[in-house]
């Protein structure tokens, strides 16, 4: 029954009313357009002492991907800050990349205010809203990206500018070449997992069918640490299910013990291992040993990356995870796009007045310049 739903494009369209699948199918085109948009970035900042990506949710995951991808490339530390204020070390030598797709994220606006007060080097990425309004008033450089998407679907437009910003600041190099491979590879990956491909020939559909009815636990390693985090977030928002993520080798020092006496509880979970053909012998050994230690009969799946460059391998896996999360939502008969609890929480927080206070302070700062 579940498979028949995913093999029926008509039923898929009726459940996926806002067409979240279109963002997965068109992933390559979005990354191509994001690369063109990011070419507009003009930064005068050079040689930052550290880099801080300030954002939340779908606007922050690009910072995590950046941090993992640049770990063996950048000579300065990169931190993702999901808070109202910046780390205490942030100063005029810090490059703060403020990310908010809507431009109205309360925490991001507060972090932007903090960065302005500390005279940090600041660059903003948003589709509009208060963030770009105050960036203009305060003379802070920014990039406006296309609007009208759920923030989680706007990953190409929120991630690629981070890569290009670091390249233009002289922190990394070779971004354009890796992005070129990304576009070519995602064209194929999206085709392989498209809605018109039947379950028997569609890896993402098969994975969603296997996970259905359980809580997905996603295990990554190395550059796939943040990819595992993206999987988890997409399962939350698109599939409307609880999920968790961990990464090797850390999970071998705590998480693995949680499975020892799980008993029947283990049947409530599915474990997804993100794999790479070039993974080191140590990592491969840890993964295989961990699989052997999981409870007998527990559901386990593997998602193998594709591509040559690290960026392509990371984003090919992200693409598969995005498709899988949408298909899982469809199997559960829920529209992947709406996020009612987030909207309800934002409304409650709006009543507290914190964001309005931040905007008043920004207005005062703009008026004094």
VEXDRENPA-352213 format. One line per 4 residues: number of its first residue (from 0); their letters; for each residue z negated, x negated, y negated of C-alpha. Coordinates in Angstrom, 3 decimals, always signed. Layout:
N
NUM) a) Z,X,Y | ...
# end
This chain:
369
0) xxxx) +0.000,+0.000,+0.000 | -0.956,-2.757,-2.413 | +2.205,-4.720,-1.669 | +4.361,-1.638,-2.225
4) xxxx) +3.032,-1.331,-5.784 | +4.117,-4.865,-6.625 | +7.504,-4.281,-5.020 | +8.147,-1.251,-7.200
8) xxxx) +9.182,-2.295,-10.724 | +8.941,+1.304,-11.868 | +5.290,+1.535,-10.865 | +4.628,-1.869,-12.383
12) xxxx) +5.998,-0.667,-15.728 | +3.886,+2.503,-15.627 | +0.674,+0.494,-15.136 | +1.590,-2.450,-17.383
16) xxxx) +2.200,-0.090,-20.300 | +2.128,-2.791,-22.992 | +4.303,-5.126,-20.901 | +2.002,-8.132,-20.599
20) xxxx) +4.356,-9.350,-17.870 | +7.046,-9.939,-20.486 | +5.026,-12.821,-21.940 | +4.928,-14.431,-18.489
24) xxxx) +8.622,-13.860,-17.833 | +9.563,-15.246,-21.250 | +7.145,-18.196,-21.152 | +9.893,-20.820,-21.431
28) xxxx) +11.418,-19.111,-24.474 | +8.016,-18.925,-26.157 | +7.344,-22.631,-25.591 | +10.811,-23.450,-26.930
32) xxxx) +10.169,-21.364,-30.046 | +6.658,-22.785,-30.424 | +8.089,-26.318,-30.384 | +10.536,-25.376,-33.148
36) xxxx) +7.787,-23.748,-35.187 | +5.502,-26.769,-34.779 | +8.172,-29.073,-36.188 | +7.287,-27.593,-39.588
40) xxxx) +3.871,-29.262,-39.461 | +3.443,-31.830,-42.212 | +0.180,-33.742,-42.129 | -0.962,-36.433,-44.544
44) xxxx) -3.957,-37.176,-42.336 | -3.921,-40.472,-40.431 | -6.381,-42.337,-38.238 | -9.054,-39.649,-37.827
48) xxxx) -12.339,-40.886,-36.401 | -12.621,-37.841,-34.172 | -10.863,-34.532,-33.572 | -12.545,-31.146,-33.375
52) xxxx) -10.708,-28.011,-32.272 | -12.600,-24.987,-33.602 | -11.806,-21.643,-32.027 | -12.735,-18.965,-29.543
56) xxxx) -11.225,-17.337,-26.452 | -7.441,-17.385,-26.246 | -7.312,-19.434,-29.444 | -9.618,-22.129,-28.024
60) xxxx) -8.211,-22.664,-24.542 | -5.370,-24.691,-26.048 | -8.016,-27.119,-27.283 | -9.344,-27.519,-23.747
64) xxxx) -5.835,-28.163,-22.421 | -5.301,-30.664,-25.233 | -8.567,-32.439,-24.456 | -7.665,-32.876,-20.777
68) xxxx) -4.036,-33.868,-21.409 | -4.984,-36.418,-24.104 | -7.955,-37.890,-22.260 | -6.076,-41.027,-21.185
72) xxxx) -3.748,-41.063,-24.204 | -5.821,-40.597,-27.375 | -8.029,-43.424,-28.652 | -10.404,-41.029,-30.438
76) xxxx) -12.726,-38.374,-28.985 | -11.622,-34.739,-28.900 | -14.135,-31.906,-28.800 | -13.664,-28.145,-28.603
80) xxxx) -16.215,-26.340,-30.757 | -16.887,-22.691,-29.941 | -19.586,-22.060,-32.514 | -20.236,-20.882,-36.051
84) xxxx) -20.781,-24.461,-37.224 | -19.293,-27.857,-36.457 | -21.065,-30.680,-34.605 | -23.433,-32.688,-36.810
88) xxxx) -21.138,-35.747,-36.834 | -18.252,-33.881,-38.512 | -17.406,-35.491,-41.850 | -14.505,-36.517,-44.078
92) xxxx) -13.108,-38.721,-41.299 | -12.996,-35.830,-38.816 | -9.764,-33.929,-38.218 | -10.757,-30.283,-37.720
96) xxxx) -8.077,-28.034,-36.251 | -9.146,-24.443,-36.923 | -7.527,-22.028,-34.483 | -7.576,-18.249,-34.813
100) xxxx) -4.550,-16.268,-33.760 | -5.590,-13.193,-35.705 | -7.053,-15.168,-38.592 | -10.087,-12.906,-38.449
104) xxxx) -12.248,-14.524,-35.773 | -15.782,-14.577,-37.158 | -16.820,-17.876,-35.585 | -13.601,-19.634,-36.603
108) xxxx) -13.908,-18.521,-40.235 | -17.478,-19.794,-40.275 | -16.392,-23.137,-38.775 | -13.634,-23.326,-41.403
112) xxxx) -16.219,-22.805,-44.144 | -18.375,-25.543,-42.620 | -15.393,-27.918,-42.481 | -14.572,-27.260,-46.135
116) xxxx) -18.169,-27.938,-47.178 | -18.197,-31.219,-45.247 | -14.856,-32.264,-46.767 | -13.270,-32.707,-43.353
120) xxxx) -9.557,-33.171,-42.845 | -8.546,-29.608,-41.961 | -5.474,-27.996,-40.476 | -5.281,-24.291,-39.585
124) xxxx) -3.109,-22.440,-37.086 | -2.939,-18.648,-37.255 | -0.600,-15.678,-37.511 | -2.218,-14.637,-40.799
128) xxxx) -5.422,-12.851,-41.777 | -8.327,-14.207,-43.777 | -7.995,-17.723,-42.385 | -4.567,-18.300,-43.893
132) xxxx) -5.510,-16.414,-47.043 | -8.345,-18.842,-47.740 | -6.368,-21.854,-46.523 | -3.825,-21.059,-49.251
136) xxxx) -6.500,-20.538,-51.898 | -8.249,-23.783,-51.005 | -5.093,-25.863,-50.609 | -5.685,-26.503,-46.906
140) xxxx) -2.515,-27.166,-44.845 | -1.692,-24.601,-42.182 | +0.949,-23.356,-39.785 | +1.792,-19.661,-39.584
144) xxxx) +2.824,-18.588,-36.088 | +4.488,-15.326,-34.985 | +2.211,-12.280,-35.018 | +1.966,-9.179,-32.848
148) xxxx) +0.771,-10.675,-29.536 | -2.527,-10.487,-27.674 | -4.181,-13.852,-28.458 | -4.181,-14.892,-24.796
152) xxxx) -0.418,-14.339,-24.640 | +0.084,-16.508,-27.722 | -0.969,-19.699,-25.892 | +2.374,-21.473,-26.525
156) xxxx) +2.018,-20.931,-30.286 | -1.626,-22.016,-30.345 | -1.312,-24.996,-27.989 | +1.961,-26.677,-28.977
160) xxxx) +0.898,-27.085,-32.650 | -2.184,-28.966,-31.414 | +0.028,-31.398,-29.518 | +2.346,-31.880,-32.485
164) xxxx) -0.574,-32.239,-34.911 | -1.976,-35.116,-32.894 | +1.453,-36.701,-32.663 | +2.008,-36.447,-36.415
168) xxxx) -1.463,-37.879,-37.010 | -0.518,-40.875,-34.873 | -3.035,-40.109,-32.142 | -0.553,-39.471,-29.275
172) xxxx) +3.182,-39.891,-28.676 | +5.919,-38.573,-26.391 | +5.148,-34.893,-26.939 | +8.760,-33.779,-27.482
176) xxxx) +9.950,-35.240,-24.189 | +7.215,-33.542,-22.190 | +7.820,-30.223,-23.956 | +11.499,-30.434,-23.061
180) xxxx) +10.595,-30.635,-19.383 | +8.101,-27.779,-19.815 | +10.819,-25.434,-21.082 | +13.190,-26.280,-18.212
184) xxxx) +10.486,-26.012,-15.559 | +8.974,-22.746,-16.798 | +12.416,-21.148,-16.773 | +12.424,-21.665,-13.009
188) xxxx) +8.750,-20.874,-12.388 | +9.008,-17.607,-14.311 | +12.118,-16.623,-12.359 | +10.382,-17.360,-9.049
192) xxxx) +7.438,-15.110,-9.941 | +9.254,-12.372,-11.877 | +8.592,-8.658,-11.242 | +11.960,-8.152,-9.531
196) xxxx) +11.100,-10.750,-6.887 | +9.539,-9.025,-3.826 | +6.068,-9.965,-2.641 | +7.461,-11.870,+0.353
200) xxxx) +9.325,-14.247,-1.991 | +6.893,-14.254,-4.916 | +3.946,-16.655,-4.792 | +2.002,-15.033,-7.674
204) xxxx) +2.311,-11.587,-6.084 | +1.128,-12.934,-2.735 | -1.815,-14.691,-4.377 | -2.819,-11.561,-6.290
208) xxxx) -2.614,-9.505,-3.091 | -4.824,-12.007,-1.277 | -7.419,-12.104,-4.050 | -7.494,-8.345,-4.577
212) xxxx) -10.911,-6.834,-3.862 | -12.808,-10.089,-4.402 | -14.212,-12.225,-7.219 | -11.876,-15.182,-7.820
216) xxxx) -13.506,-18.613,-8.037 | -11.126,-21.252,-9.363 | -11.596,-24.970,-8.707 | -9.714,-27.589,-10.733
220) xxxx) -9.927,-31.345,-11.277 | -8.815,-33.872,-13.870 | -6.224,-32.318,-16.188 | -6.595,-29.091,-14.201
224) xxxx) -10.191,-28.605,-15.342 | -8.983,-26.556,-18.312 | -6.262,-24.924,-16.198 | -8.997,-23.555,-13.927
228) xxxx) -10.772,-22.275,-17.030 | -7.563,-20.549,-18.170 | -7.226,-18.892,-14.733 | -10.767,-17.560,-15.039
232) xxxx) -10.204,-16.175,-18.520 | -6.947,-14.511,-17.504 | -8.602,-12.878,-14.499 | -11.256,-11.533,-16.880
236) xxxx) -8.889,-10.157,-19.507 | -5.752,-9.221,-17.573 | -7.235,-8.251,-14.198 | -10.518,-6.858,-15.592
240) xxxx) -12.589,-8.602,-12.891 | -15.511,-11.029,-12.960 | -14.434,-14.591,-12.244 | -15.773,-18.130,-12.436
244) xxxx) -14.426,-21.672,-12.553 | -15.662,-25.151,-11.728 | -14.150,-28.611,-11.380 | -14.265,-31.648,-9.131
248) xxxx) -16.205,-33.860,-8.764 | -18.976,-32.024,-10.603 | -18.929,-29.010,-8.289 | -19.714,-31.289,-5.349
252) xxxx) -23.087,-32.034,-6.933 | -24.284,-28.417,-7.294 | -21.762,-25.611,-6.639 | -21.179,-26.618,-3.034
256) xxxx) -24.827,-25.956,-2.175 | -24.468,-22.359,-3.332 | -22.231,-21.652,-0.347 | -24.692,-22.965,+2.281
260) xxxx) -26.466,-19.716,+3.090 | -24.215,-17.263,+1.325 | -23.720,-15.231,+4.495 | -22.000,-11.902,+3.930
264) xxxx) -22.098,-12.527,+0.173 | -19.327,-15.106,+0.609 | -16.963,-12.303,+1.630 | -17.097,-11.029,-1.965
268) xxxx) -15.325,-14.154,-3.250 | -11.935,-15.811,-3.033 | -11.640,-19.526,-3.755 | -8.517,-20.852,-5.468
272) xxxx) -7.947,-24.624,-5.367 | -5.557,-26.107,-7.905 | -3.653,-28.958,-6.266 | -1.293,-31.754,-7.266
276) xxxx) +0.892,-33.839,-4.954 | -0.069,-36.925,-6.953 | -3.822,-36.281,-6.739 | -5.794,-39.401,-5.830
280) xxxx) -7.069,-40.044,-2.322 | -10.637,-39.525,-3.570 | -9.834,-36.137,-5.063 | -7.850,-35.064,-1.996
284) xxxx) -10.744,-36.040,+0.257 | -13.225,-34.100,-1.874 | -11.058,-30.985,-1.859 | -10.440,-31.045,+1.891
288) xxxx) -14.103,-31.747,+2.641 | -15.179,-28.934,+0.320 | -12.801,-26.510,+2.031 | -14.310,-27.457,+5.385
292) xxxx) -17.834,-26.807,+4.064 | -17.078,-23.323,+2.765 | -18.285,-20.433,+4.937 | -16.149,-19.698,+7.971
296) xxxx) -13.733,-16.873,+7.299 | -13.977,-17.076,+3.509 | -10.723,-16.512,+1.660 | -9.160,-19.716,+0.322
300) xxxx) -5.900,-20.262,-1.535 | -4.079,-23.230,-3.056 | -1.894,-23.357,-6.155 | +0.258,-26.483,-6.303
304) xxxx) +1.535,-27.809,-9.609 | +5.198,-28.539,-10.230 | +6.968,-30.997,-12.505 | +6.980,-34.698,-13.382
308) xxxx) +4.983,-35.059,-16.601 | +1.319,-34.083,-16.803 | +2.053,-31.454,-19.421 | +4.706,-29.791,-17.261
312) xxxx) +2.445,-29.841,-14.207 | -0.421,-28.314,-16.176 | +1.669,-25.558,-17.748 | +3.565,-24.715,-14.558
316) xxxx) +0.199,-23.958,-12.993 | -0.972,-21.998,-16.036 | +2.195,-19.894,-15.766 | +1.507,-19.046,-12.126
320) xxxx) -2.071,-18.127,-13.006 | -0.918,-15.868,-15.836 | +1.466,-14.004,-13.527 | -1.196,-13.707,-10.831
324) xxxx) -3.773,-12.235,-13.211 | -1.346,-9.568,-14.427 | -0.291,-8.652,-10.892 | -3.943,-8.400,-9.874
328) xxxx) -4.555,-5.995,-12.763 | -1.585,-3.911,-11.616 | -2.939,-3.842,-8.050 | -6.199,-2.530,-9.497
332) xxxx) -4.267,+0.128,-11.432 | -5.432,-1.136,-14.835 | -3.268,-1.895,-17.853 | -3.655,-5.669,-18.328
336) xxxx) -3.368,-5.648,-22.129 | -6.296,-3.623,-23.620 | -9.651,-5.409,-23.937 | -11.945,-2.536,-24.845
340) xxxx) -15.261,-4.356,-24.516 | -14.125,-7.143,-26.838 | -13.071,-4.583,-29.435 | -16.360,-2.727,-29.103
344) xxxx) -18.337,-5.946,-29.487 | -16.332,-6.978,-32.551 | -17.061,-3.654,-34.182 | -20.793,-4.052,-33.521
348) xxxx) -20.716,-7.571,-34.940 | -18.775,-6.395,-37.991 | -21.617,-4.053,-38.806 | -23.938,-7.065,-39.011
352) xxxx) -22.028,-8.394,-42.019 | -21.892,-12.081,-40.989 | -18.126,-12.366,-41.409 | -18.207,-10.727,-44.826
356) xxxx) -20.845,-13.230,-45.928 | -18.614,-16.118,-44.814 | -15.677,-14.632,-46.721 | -17.794,-14.281,-49.852
360) xxxx) -18.755,-17.949,-49.653 | -15.146,-18.956,-49.167 | -14.158,-16.851,-52.168 | -16.765,-18.624,-54.293
364) xxxx) -15.521,-22.028,-53.147 | -11.928,-21.048,-53.906 | -12.932,-19.811,-57.353 | -14.669,-23.057,-58.207
368) x) -11.565,-25.179,-57.577
# end
